[in-house]
């Protein structure tokens, strides 16, 4: 099984490589290897690598900057996906596309199911939804949210840095979702591939929380492990108190029952995975 992983240097790309099954022949590429905005270059690279499966872990994820860089966001999150889907369709391969909770508007009263109607409210969300639309019947779509990993650029590590710099933090408390440890996401993707899955699946850690809840837990767990010297005062604020260029879904937990049923495994709680990640962070020094 020849597997091409894009976004190799990112949080998910790194986790996919570290959790890859022994039988997978991995080719991992990143921005220095191919420019995803250059369709001709991408097609040529895909022809050379000749993968059976592409796991597209590359994405334009600068949510606020996307509002002023719409063309670039669409080029990476949608147009490049079209090129990959076309290549896999021509060879009988499978494209695995990793998407986001931002394809939903956040007005639901319960966790979003894979077949729920999309209604993105930002350029980033619309570009990811456009990428989803390129997938064929045998391709695999995995939506996720709030991804973090040890050593990566993410909310958890930003909080640790700020907690070591400040004694007071204001954190948004009216945006609800579910964090996702990148290693758990990678394992789920490999599991779905092993099952020959196609169609749409969701993966995030169990539990629904706000960014404020997450920050409080990060403070408690990080202090216990010595990653921060003291627990700061954390004040809950509203989205209106912290305006951003891009609108964000107020409620976007993902219903993962379909995924867990197929894989036959446990839905691990976000706090347990947070501890795993923070222990890895300690080991990185």
ChimeraX commands (.cxc) that place a marker at each C-alpha (Angstrom):
marker #1 position 0.00,0.00,0.00 radius 0.5
marker #1 position 1.69,3.16,-1.27 radius 0.5
marker #1 position 0.47,6.13,0.81 radius 0.5
marker #1 position 1.24,9.76,0.06 radius 0.5
marker #1 position 0.84,12.10,3.04 radius 0.5
marker #1 position 0.66,15.82,2.36 radius 0.5
marker #1 position 1.33,18.35,5.10 radius 0.5
marker #1 position 4.05,16.07,6.43 radius 0.5
marker #1 position 5.52,18.63,8.81 radius 0.5
marker #1 position 2.23,19.60,10.43 radius 0.5
marker #1 position 0.63,18.22,13.55 radius 0.5
marker #1 position -1.51,15.61,11.80 radius 0.5
marker #1 position 1.08,14.81,9.13 radius 0.5
marker #1 position 3.67,14.04,11.81 radius 0.5
marker #1 position 1.18,11.96,13.81 radius 0.5
marker #1 position 0.19,9.97,10.70 radius 0.5
marker #1 position 3.82,9.08,10.10 radius 0.5
marker #1 position 4.47,8.03,13.70 radius 0.5
marker #1 position 1.35,5.82,13.82 radius 0.5
marker #1 position 1.54,4.35,10.29 radius 0.5
marker #1 position 1.05,0.58,10.00 radius 0.5
marker #1 position 4.08,-1.50,9.04 radius 0.5
marker #1 position 2.58,-2.51,5.70 radius 0.5
marker #1 position 2.22,1.10,4.54 radius 0.5
marker #1 position 4.88,2.40,2.15 radius 0.5
marker #1 position 4.90,6.06,3.18 radius 0.5
marker #1 position 5.88,9.05,1.08 radius 0.5
marker #1 position 5.49,12.25,3.09 radius 0.5
marker #1 position 5.69,15.66,1.42 radius 0.5
marker #1 position 5.36,19.25,2.60 radius 0.5
marker #1 position 5.47,22.77,1.21 radius 0.5
marker #1 position 9.14,22.54,0.31 radius 0.5
marker #1 position 8.42,19.50,-1.86 radius 0.5
marker #1 position 5.42,20.70,-3.85 radius 0.5
marker #1 position 3.43,23.92,-4.10 radius 0.5
marker #1 position -0.23,22.94,-3.72 radius 0.5
marker #1 position -1.29,26.15,-5.46 radius 0.5
marker #1 position 0.55,25.00,-8.61 radius 0.5
marker #1 position -1.76,22.40,-10.16 radius 0.5
marker #1 position 0.74,21.34,-12.84 radius 0.5
marker #1 position 3.46,20.77,-10.25 radius 0.5
marker #1 position 1.05,18.81,-8.05 radius 0.5
marker #1 position -0.12,16.61,-10.92 radius 0.5
marker #1 position 3.47,15.86,-11.89 radius 0.5
marker #1 position 4.40,14.93,-8.32 radius 0.5
marker #1 position 1.38,12.65,-7.98 radius 0.5
marker #1 position 2.31,10.93,-11.24 radius 0.5
marker #1 position 5.85,10.32,-9.97 radius 0.5
marker #1 position 4.78,9.03,-6.55 radius 0.5
marker #1 position 1.90,6.92,-7.94 radius 0.5
marker #1 position 0.17,6.40,-4.58 radius 0.5
marker #1 position -2.70,4.02,-3.94 radius 0.5
marker #1 position -3.92,6.35,-1.21 radius 0.5
marker #1 position -3.45,10.07,-0.58 radius 0.5
marker #1 position -4.01,11.39,2.93 radius 0.5
marker #1 position -4.33,15.12,2.50 radius 0.5
marker #1 position -3.26,16.52,5.87 radius 0.5
marker #1 position -2.19,19.82,4.30 radius 0.5
marker #1 position -4.51,22.80,4.66 radius 0.5
marker #1 position -4.75,26.55,4.80 radius 0.5
marker #1 position -5.83,26.94,8.44 radius 0.5
marker #1 position -5.30,30.65,9.17 radius 0.5
marker #1 position -9.00,31.24,9.88 radius 0.5
marker #1 position -8.87,35.02,10.29 radius 0.5
marker #1 position -6.30,35.69,7.57 radius 0.5
marker #1 position -8.41,33.68,5.12 radius 0.5
marker #1 position -10.94,36.51,5.14 radius 0.5
marker #1 position -8.41,38.63,3.24 radius 0.5
marker #1 position -6.67,35.74,1.43 radius 0.5
marker #1 position -9.69,33.97,0.00 radius 0.5
marker #1 position -8.04,32.99,-3.28 radius 0.5
marker #1 position -5.12,31.33,-1.49 radius 0.5
marker #1 position -7.41,29.53,0.97 radius 0.5
marker #1 position -9.48,28.10,-1.90 radius 0.5
marker #1 position -6.37,27.17,-3.90 radius 0.5
marker #1 position -5.05,24.99,-1.07 radius 0.5
marker #1 position -8.25,23.77,0.57 radius 0.5
marker #1 position -10.31,23.17,-2.57 radius 0.5
marker #1 position -8.49,23.40,-5.92 radius 0.5
marker #1 position -5.58,21.18,-4.84 radius 0.5
marker #1 position -8.07,18.66,-3.48 radius 0.5
marker #1 position -9.73,18.56,-6.89 radius 0.5
marker #1 position -6.39,17.69,-8.49 radius 0.5
marker #1 position -5.80,14.90,-5.96 radius 0.5
marker #1 position -9.32,13.52,-6.36 radius 0.5
marker #1 position -8.96,13.53,-10.12 radius 0.5
marker #1 position -5.65,11.65,-9.91 radius 0.5
marker #1 position -7.07,9.00,-7.57 radius 0.5
marker #1 position -10.17,8.57,-9.72 radius 0.5
marker #1 position -7.98,7.95,-12.77 radius 0.5
marker #1 position -5.94,5.23,-11.05 radius 0.5
marker #1 position -8.60,3.67,-8.84 radius 0.5
marker #1 position -6.98,5.01,-5.69 radius 0.5
marker #1 position -8.49,6.67,-2.62 radius 0.5
marker #1 position -8.24,10.24,-1.40 radius 0.5
marker #1 position -8.57,10.83,2.33 radius 0.5
marker #1 position -9.52,14.46,2.97 radius 0.5
marker #1 position -9.36,15.92,6.47 radius 0.5
marker #1 position -11.96,18.65,6.97 radius 0.5
marker #1 position -13.33,20.70,9.84 radius 0.5
marker #1 position -16.24,21.58,12.11 radius 0.5
marker #1 position -16.13,25.02,10.46 radius 0.5
marker #1 position -18.26,23.67,7.60 radius 0.5
marker #1 position -21.20,24.01,10.04 radius 0.5
marker #1 position -22.76,27.28,11.22 radius 0.5
marker #1 position -22.87,26.37,14.90 radius 0.5
marker #1 position -26.62,26.83,15.38 radius 0.5
marker #1 position -27.40,23.17,16.11 radius 0.5
marker #1 position -28.75,21.98,19.45 radius 0.5
marker #1 position -26.80,18.72,19.40 radius 0.5
marker #1 position -23.52,17.38,18.01 radius 0.5
marker #1 position -23.29,17.45,14.22 radius 0.5
marker #1 position -23.70,14.13,12.43 radius 0.5
marker #1 position -21.71,13.35,9.26 radius 0.5
marker #1 position -24.75,13.80,7.01 radius 0.5
marker #1 position -26.00,17.06,8.56 radius 0.5
marker #1 position -26.38,20.05,6.24 radius 0.5
marker #1 position -23.34,22.30,5.98 radius 0.5
marker #1 position -23.58,26.07,6.27 radius 0.5
marker #1 position -20.10,27.57,6.71 radius 0.5
marker #1 position -19.93,31.15,8.00 radius 0.5
marker #1 position -16.30,31.99,7.15 radius 0.5
marker #1 position -14.01,31.89,4.13 radius 0.5
marker #1 position -12.03,29.11,5.78 radius 0.5
marker #1 position -15.17,27.03,6.34 radius 0.5
marker #1 position -16.43,27.64,2.81 radius 0.5
marker #1 position -13.05,26.69,1.31 radius 0.5
marker #1 position -13.01,23.42,3.24 radius 0.5
marker #1 position -16.58,22.66,2.20 radius 0.5
marker #1 position -15.55,23.29,-1.41 radius 0.5
marker #1 position -12.73,20.78,-0.93 radius 0.5
marker #1 position -15.21,18.21,0.36 radius 0.5
marker #1 position -17.28,18.66,-2.80 radius 0.5
marker #1 position -14.42,17.33,-4.95 radius 0.5
marker #1 position -14.48,13.88,-3.33 radius 0.5
marker #1 position -15.74,10.85,-5.21 radius 0.5
marker #1 position -17.88,7.96,-3.99 radius 0.5
marker #1 position -14.89,5.82,-2.95 radius 0.5
marker #1 position -12.99,8.62,-1.22 radius 0.5
marker #1 position -12.92,9.19,2.53 radius 0.5
marker #1 position -13.84,12.43,4.32 radius 0.5
marker #1 position -12.84,12.81,7.98 radius 0.5
marker #1 position -14.00,15.95,9.79 radius 0.5
marker #1 position -12.28,17.00,13.00 radius 0.5
marker #1 position -11.86,20.04,15.27 radius 0.5
marker #1 position -9.55,21.86,17.69 radius 0.5
marker #1 position -6.50,19.73,16.80 radius 0.5
marker #1 position -3.41,19.87,19.02 radius 0.5
marker #1 position -0.19,17.91,19.56 radius 0.5
marker #1 position 3.04,18.10,21.52 radius 0.5
marker #1 position 5.53,20.38,19.80 radius 0.5
marker #1 position 2.93,21.82,17.42 radius 0.5
marker #1 position 1.42,25.26,16.96 radius 0.5
marker #1 position -1.90,25.05,18.76 radius 0.5
marker #1 position -4.14,26.38,21.54 radius 0.5
marker #1 position -2.68,24.14,24.23 radius 0.5
marker #1 position 0.91,25.23,23.71 radius 0.5
marker #1 position -0.12,28.86,23.28 radius 0.5
marker #1 position -1.89,28.69,26.64 radius 0.5
marker #1 position 1.17,27.19,28.31 radius 0.5
marker #1 position 3.32,30.02,26.96 radius 0.5
marker #1 position 0.86,32.71,28.02 radius 0.5
marker #1 position 0.37,31.15,31.45 radius 0.5
marker #1 position 4.10,31.43,32.04 radius 0.5
marker #1 position 4.05,35.08,30.95 radius 0.5
marker #1 position 0.85,36.43,32.51 radius 0.5
marker #1 position -1.09,36.13,35.76 radius 0.5
marker #1 position -4.46,36.90,34.14 radius 0.5
marker #1 position -6.05,35.57,30.94 radius 0.5
marker #1 position -9.37,36.27,29.22 radius 0.5
marker #1 position -10.68,33.22,27.32 radius 0.5
marker #1 position -13.83,32.91,25.19 radius 0.5
marker #1 position -16.50,30.86,26.96 radius 0.5
marker #1 position -19.39,30.89,24.47 radius 0.5
marker #1 position -17.84,28.80,21.69 radius 0.5
marker #1 position -18.45,25.11,22.38 radius 0.5
marker #1 position -16.71,22.19,20.69 radius 0.5
marker #1 position -14.45,19.21,21.31 radius 0.5
marker #1 position -10.64,19.11,21.29 radius 0.5
marker #1 position -8.78,16.53,19.24 radius 0.5
marker #1 position -5.39,15.03,20.05 radius 0.5
marker #1 position -3.60,14.63,16.71 radius 0.5
marker #1 position -2.29,11.15,17.58 radius 0.5
marker #1 position -5.81,9.89,18.22 radius 0.5
marker #1 position -7.01,11.41,14.96 radius 0.5
marker #1 position -4.16,9.75,13.06 radius 0.5
marker #1 position -4.97,6.36,14.56 radius 0.5
marker #1 position -8.61,6.77,13.57 radius 0.5
marker #1 position -7.66,7.65,9.99 radius 0.5
marker #1 position -5.46,4.57,9.68 radius 0.5
marker #1 position -8.25,2.48,11.21 radius 0.5
marker #1 position -10.79,3.76,8.69 radius 0.5
marker #1 position -8.39,3.08,5.83 radius 0.5
marker #1 position -7.82,-0.46,7.14 radius 0.5
marker #1 position -11.60,-0.98,7.16 radius 0.5
marker #1 position -11.84,0.22,3.55 radius 0.5
marker #1 position -14.15,3.02,4.64 radius 0.5
marker #1 position -15.50,5.61,2.24 radius 0.5
marker #1 position -17.92,8.47,2.73 radius 0.5
marker #1 position -18.02,10.89,5.67 radius 0.5
marker #1 position -16.86,10.25,9.23 radius 0.5
marker #1 position -16.24,12.44,12.26 radius 0.5
marker #1 position -13.45,12.27,14.83 radius 0.5
marker #1 position -12.83,14.35,17.92 radius 0.5
marker #1 position -12.24,13.46,21.55 radius 0.5
marker #1 position -15.26,12.75,23.76 radius 0.5
marker #1 position -16.88,15.58,25.67 radius 0.5
marker #1 position -18.14,19.08,24.85 radius 0.5
marker #1 position -16.39,22.14,26.31 radius 0.5
marker #1 position -15.70,25.82,25.73 radius 0.5
marker #1 position -12.30,27.34,25.08 radius 0.5
marker #1 position -12.52,28.66,28.64 radius 0.5
marker #1 position -13.08,25.15,30.02 radius 0.5
marker #1 position -10.16,23.91,27.96 radius 0.5
marker #1 position -7.88,26.66,29.24 radius 0.5
marker #1 position -8.78,25.92,32.87 radius 0.5
marker #1 position -7.98,22.22,32.35 radius 0.5
marker #1 position -4.72,23.06,30.58 radius 0.5
marker #1 position -3.71,25.22,33.54 radius 0.5
marker #1 position -4.50,22.50,36.08 radius 0.5
marker #1 position -2.83,19.67,34.19 radius 0.5
marker #1 position 0.19,21.74,33.13 radius 0.5
marker #1 position 0.80,22.95,36.67 radius 0.5
marker #1 position 0.67,19.38,37.96 radius 0.5
marker #1 position 3.38,18.42,35.47 radius 0.5
marker #1 position 5.54,21.48,36.10 radius 0.5
marker #1 position 4.96,23.02,32.68 radius 0.5
marker #1 position 3.75,26.26,34.28 radius 0.5
marker #1 position 4.92,27.78,37.55 radius 0.5
marker #1 position 1.53,28.96,38.79 radius 0.5
marker #1 position -2.11,28.73,37.75 radius 0.5
marker #1 position -3.22,32.15,36.47 radius 0.5
marker #1 position -6.58,33.79,36.96 radius 0.5
marker #1 position -8.68,32.81,33.94 radius 0.5
marker #1 position -11.70,34.98,33.18 radius 0.5
marker #1 position -14.52,33.81,30.87 radius 0.5
marker #1 position -15.42,36.31,28.16 radius 0.5
marker #1 position -17.84,36.33,25.23 radius 0.5
marker #1 position -17.11,36.20,21.53 radius 0.5
marker #1 position -18.37,39.77,21.33 radius 0.5
marker #1 position -15.68,40.79,23.83 radius 0.5
marker #1 position -13.01,39.33,21.53 radius 0.5
marker #1 position -13.95,40.28,17.94 radius 0.5
marker #1 position -12.11,38.56,15.09 radius 0.5
marker #1 position -12.21,39.01,11.29 radius 0.5
marker #1 position -13.76,35.55,10.78 radius 0.5
marker #1 position -17.01,34.33,12.30 radius 0.5
marker #1 position -16.76,31.08,14.24 radius 0.5
marker #1 position -19.45,28.48,14.97 radius 0.5
marker #1 position -20.79,28.94,18.50 radius 0.5
marker #1 position -21.59,25.23,18.91 radius 0.5
marker #1 position -19.77,22.68,16.77 radius 0.5
marker #1 position -19.18,19.36,18.58 radius 0.5
marker #1 position -19.00,16.44,16.15 radius 0.5
marker #1 position -21.06,13.27,16.54 radius 0.5
marker #1 position -18.52,10.43,16.27 radius 0.5
marker #1 position -20.83,7.46,16.84 radius 0.5
marker #1 position -20.56,6.24,13.24 radius 0.5
marker #1 position -16.76,6.24,13.44 radius 0.5
marker #1 position -16.57,4.49,16.80 radius 0.5
marker #1 position -19.12,1.87,15.72 radius 0.5
marker #1 position -17.14,0.97,12.60 radius 0.5
marker #1 position -13.81,0.81,14.41 radius 0.5
marker #1 position -15.22,-0.86,17.50 radius 0.5
marker #1 position -13.12,1.16,19.90 radius 0.5
marker #1 position -13.63,3.51,22.83 radius 0.5
marker #1 position -14.32,7.21,22.50 radius 0.5
marker #1 position -11.52,8.63,24.65 radius 0.5
marker #1 position -12.34,11.70,26.72 radius 0.5
marker #1 position -10.58,14.94,25.84 radius 0.5
marker #1 position -9.07,15.36,29.30 radius 0.5
marker #1 position -7.39,11.96,29.16 radius 0.5
marker #1 position -5.85,12.77,25.77 radius 0.5
marker #1 position -4.78,16.19,27.05 radius 0.5
marker #1 position -2.78,14.44,29.76 radius 0.5
marker #1 position -1.15,12.19,27.16 radius 0.5
marker #1 position -0.16,15.21,25.10 radius 0.5
marker #1 position 1.19,17.18,28.06 radius 0.5
marker #1 position 3.33,14.25,29.16 radius 0.5
marker #1 position 4.79,14.19,25.65 radius 0.5
marker #1 position 5.40,17.93,25.95 radius 0.5
marker #1 position 7.34,17.34,29.16 radius 0.5
marker #1 position 9.47,14.71,27.45 radius 0.5
marker #1 position 10.31,17.19,24.67 radius 0.5
marker #1 position 11.81,19.48,27.28 radius 0.5
marker link #1:1,2 radius 0.2
marker link #1:2,3 radius 0.2
marker link #1:3,4 radius 0.2
marker link #1:4,5 radius 0.2
marker link #1:5,6 radius 0.2
marker link #1:6,7 radius 0.2
marker link #1:7,8 radius 0.2
marker link #1:8,9 radius 0.2
marker link #1:9,10 radius 0.2
marker link #1:10,11 radius 0.2
marker link #1:11,12 radius 0.2
marker link #1:12,13 radius 0.2
marker link #1:13,14 radius 0.2
marker link #1:14,15 radius 0.2
marker link #1:15,16 radius 0.2
marker link #1:16,17 radius 0.2
marker link #1:17,18 radius 0.2
marker link #1:18,19 radius 0.2
marker link #1:19,20 radius 0.2
marker link #1:20,21 radius 0.2
marker link #1:21,22 radius 0.2
marker link #1:22,23 radius 0.2
marker link #1:23,24 radius 0.2
marker link #1:24,25 radius 0.2
marker link #1:25,26 radius 0.2
marker link #1:26,27 radius 0.2
marker link #1:27,28 radius 0.2
marker link #1:28,29 radius 0.2
marker link #1:29,30 radius 0.2
marker link #1:30,31 radius 0.2
marker link #1:31,32 radius 0.2
marker link #1:32,33 radius 0.2
marker link #1:33,34 radius 0.2
marker link #1:34,35 radius 0.2
marker link #1:35,36 radius 0.2
marker link #1:36,37 radius 0.2
marker link #1:37,38 radius 0.2
marker link #1:38,39 radius 0.2
marker link #1:39,40 radius 0.2
marker link #1:40,41 radius 0.2
marker link #1:41,42 radius 0.2
marker link #1:42,43 radius 0.2
marker link #1:43,44 radius 0.2
marker link #1:44,45 radius 0.2
marker link #1:45,46 radius 0.2
marker link #1:46,47 radius 0.2
marker link #1:47,48 radius 0.2
marker link #1:48,49 radius 0.2
marker link #1:49,50 radius 0.2
marker link #1:50,51 radius 0.2
marker link #1:51,52 radius 0.2
marker link #1:52,53 radius 0.2
marker link #1:53,54 radius 0.2
marker link #1:54,55 radius 0.2
marker link #1:55,56 radius 0.2
marker link #1:56,57 radius 0.2
marker link #1:57,58 radius 0.2
marker link #1:58,59 radius 0.2
marker link #1:59,60 radius 0.2
marker link #1:60,61 radius 0.2
marker link #1:61,62 radius 0.2
marker link #1:62,63 radius 0.2
marker link #1:63,64 radius 0.2
marker link #1:64,65 radius 0.2
marker link #1:65,66 radius 0.2
marker link #1:66,67 radius 0.2
marker link #1:67,68 radius 0.2
marker link #1:68,69 radius 0.2
marker link #1:69,70 radius 0.2
marker link #1:70,71 radius 0.2
marker link #1:71,72 radius 0.2
marker link #1:72,73 radius 0.2
marker link #1:73,74 radius 0.2
marker link #1:74,75 radius 0.2
marker link #1:75,76 radius 0.2
marker link #1:76,77 radius 0.2
marker link #1:77,78 radius 0.2
marker link #1:78,79 radius 0.2
marker link #1:79,80 radius 0.2
marker link #1:80,81 radius 0.2
marker link #1:81,82 radius 0.2
marker link #1:82,83 radius 0.2
marker link #1:83,84 radius 0.2
marker link #1:84,85 radius 0.2
marker link #1:85,86 radius 0.2
marker link #1:86,87 radius 0.2
marker link #1:87,88 radius 0.2
marker link #1:88,89 radius 0.2
marker link #1:89,90 radius 0.2
marker link #1:90,91 radius 0.2
marker link #1:91,92 radius 0.2
marker link #1:92,93 radius 0.2
marker link #1:93,94 radius 0.2
marker link #1:94,95 radius 0.2
marker link #1:95,96 radius 0.2
marker link #1:96,97 radius 0.2
marker link #1:97,98 radius 0.2
marker link #1:98,99 radius 0.2
marker link #1:99,100 radius 0.2
marker link #1:100,101 radius 0.2
marker link #1:101,102 radius 0.2
marker link #1:102,103 radius 0.2
marker link #1:103,104 radius 0.2
marker link #1:104,105 radius 0.2
marker link #1:105,106 radius 0.2
marker link #1:106,107 radius 0.2
marker link #1:107,108 radius 0.2
marker link #1:108,109 radius 0.2
marker link #1:109,110 radius 0.2
marker link #1:110,111 radius 0.2
marker link #1:111,112 radius 0.2
marker link #1:112,113 radius 0.2
marker link #1:113,114 radius 0.2
marker link #1:114,115 radius 0.2
marker link #1:115,116 radius 0.2
marker link #1:116,117 radius 0.2
marker link #1:117,118 radius 0.2
marker link #1:118,119 radius 0.2
marker link #1:119,120 radius 0.2
marker link #1:120,121 radius 0.2
marker link #1:121,122 radius 0.2
marker link #1:122,123 radius 0.2
marker link #1:123,124 radius 0.2
marker link #1:124,125 radius 0.2
marker link #1:125,126 radius 0.2
marker link #1:126,127 radius 0.2
marker link #1:127,128 radius 0.2
marker link #1:128,129 radius 0.2
marker link #1:129,130 radius 0.2
marker link #1:130,131 radius 0.2
marker link #1:131,132 radius 0.2
marker link #1:132,133 radius 0.2
marker link #1:133,134 radius 0.2
marker link #1:134,135 radius 0.2
marker link #1:135,136 radius 0.2
marker link #1:136,137 radius 0.2
marker link #1:137,138 radius 0.2
marker link #1:138,139 radius 0.2
marker link #1:139,140 radius 0.2
marker link #1:140,141 radius 0.2
marker link #1:141,142 radius 0.2
marker link #1:142,143 radius 0.2
marker link #1:143,144 radius 0.2
marker link #1:144,145 radius 0.2
marker link #1:145,146 radius 0.2
marker link #1:146,147 radius 0.2
marker link #1:147,148 radius 0.2
marker link #1:148,149 radius 0.2
marker link #1:149,150 radius 0.2
marker link #1:150,151 radius 0.2
marker link #1:151,152 radius 0.2
marker link #1:152,153 radius 0.2
marker link #1:153,154 radius 0.2
marker link #1:154,155 radius 0.2
marker link #1:155,156 radius 0.2
marker link #1:156,157 radius 0.2
marker link #1:157,158 radius 0.2
marker link #1:158,159 radius 0.2
marker link #1:159,160 radius 0.2
marker link #1:160,161 radius 0.2
marker link #1:161,162 radius 0.2
marker link #1:162,163 radius 0.2
marker link #1:163,164 radius 0.2
marker link #1:164,165 radius 0.2
marker link #1:165,166 radius 0.2
marker link #1:166,167 radius 0.2
marker link #1:167,168 radius 0.2
marker link #1:168,169 radius 0.2
marker link #1:169,170 radius 0.2
marker link #1:170,171 radius 0.2
marker link #1:171,172 radius 0.2
marker link #1:172,173 radius 0.2
marker link #1:173,174 radius 0.2
marker link #1:174,175 radius 0.2
marker link #1:175,176 radius 0.2
marker link #1:176,177 radius 0.2
marker link #1:177,178 radius 0.2
marker link #1:178,179 radius 0.2
marker link #1:179,180 radius 0.2
marker link #1:180,181 radius 0.2
marker link #1:181,182 radius 0.2
marker link #1:182,183 radius 0.2
marker link #1:183,184 radius 0.2
marker link #1:184,185 radius 0.2
marker link #1:185,186 radius 0.2
marker link #1:186,187 radius 0.2
marker link #1:187,188 radius 0.2
marker link #1:188,189 radius 0.2
marker link #1:189,190 radius 0.2
marker link #1:190,191 radius 0.2
marker link #1:191,192 radius 0.2
marker link #1:192,193 radius 0.2
marker link #1:193,194 radius 0.2
marker link #1:194,195 radius 0.2
marker link #1:195,196 radius 0.2
marker link #1:196,197 radius 0.2
marker link #1:197,198 radius 0.2
marker link #1:198,199 radius 0.2
marker link #1:199,200 radius 0.2
marker link #1:200,201 radius 0.2
marker link #1:201,202 radius 0.2
marker link #1:202,203 radius 0.2
marker link #1:203,204 radius 0.2
marker link #1:204,205 radius 0.2
marker link #1:205,206 radius 0.2
marker link #1:206,207 radius 0.2
marker link #1:207,208 radius 0.2
marker link #1:208,209 radius 0.2
marker link #1:209,210 radius 0.2
marker link #1:210,211 radius 0.2
marker link #1:211,212 radius 0.2
marker link #1:212,213 radius 0.2
marker link #1:213,214 radius 0.2
marker link #1:214,215 radius 0.2
marker link #1:215,216 radius 0.2
marker link #1:216,217 radius 0.2
marker link #1:217,218 radius 0.2
marker link #1:218,219 radius 0.2
marker link #1:219,220 radius 0.2
marker link #1:220,221 radius 0.2
marker link #1:221,222 radius 0.2
marker link #1:222,223 radius 0.2
marker link #1:223,224 radius 0.2
marker link #1:224,225 radius 0.2
marker link #1:225,226 radius 0.2
marker link #1:226,227 radius 0.2
marker link #1:227,228 radius 0.2
marker link #1:228,229 radius 0.2
marker link #1:229,230 radius 0.2
marker link #1:230,231 radius 0.2
marker link #1:231,232 radius 0.2
marker link #1:232,233 radius 0.2
marker link #1:233,234 radius 0.2
marker link #1:234,235 radius 0.2
marker link #1:235,236 radius 0.2
marker link #1:236,237 radius 0.2
marker link #1:237,238 radius 0.2
marker link #1:238,239 radius 0.2
marker link #1:239,240 radius 0.2
marker link #1:240,241 radius 0.2
marker link #1:241,242 radius 0.2
marker link #1:242,243 radius 0.2
marker link #1:243,244 radius 0.2
marker link #1:244,245 radius 0.2
marker link #1:245,246 radius 0.2
marker link #1:246,247 radius 0.2
marker link #1:247,248 radius 0.2
marker link #1:248,249 radius 0.2
marker link #1:249,250 radius 0.2
marker link #1:250,251 radius 0.2
marker link #1:251,252 radius 0.2
marker link #1:252,253 radius 0.2
marker link #1:253,254 radius 0.2
marker link #1:254,255 radius 0.2
marker link #1:255,256 radius 0.2
marker link #1:256,257 radius 0.2
marker link #1:257,258 radius 0.2
marker link #1:258,259 radius 0.2
marker link #1:259,260 radius 0.2
marker link #1:260,261 radius 0.2
marker link #1:261,262 radius 0.2
marker link #1:262,263 radius 0.2
marker link #1:263,264 radius 0.2
marker link #1:264,265 radius 0.2
marker link #1:265,266 radius 0.2
marker link #1:266,267 radius 0.2
marker link #1:267,268 radius 0.2
marker link #1:268,269 radius 0.2
marker link #1:269,270 radius 0.2
marker link #1:270,271 radius 0.2
marker link #1:271,272 radius 0.2
marker link #1:272,273 radius 0.2
marker link #1:273,274 radius 0.2
marker link #1:274,275 radius 0.2
marker link #1:275,276 radius 0.2
marker link #1:276,277 radius 0.2
marker link #1:277,278 radius 0.2
marker link #1:278,279 radius 0.2
marker link #1:279,280 radius 0.2
marker link #1:280,281 radius 0.2
marker link #1:281,282 radius 0.2
marker link #1:282,283 radius 0.2
marker link #1:283,284 radius 0.2
marker link #1:284,285 radius 0.2
view
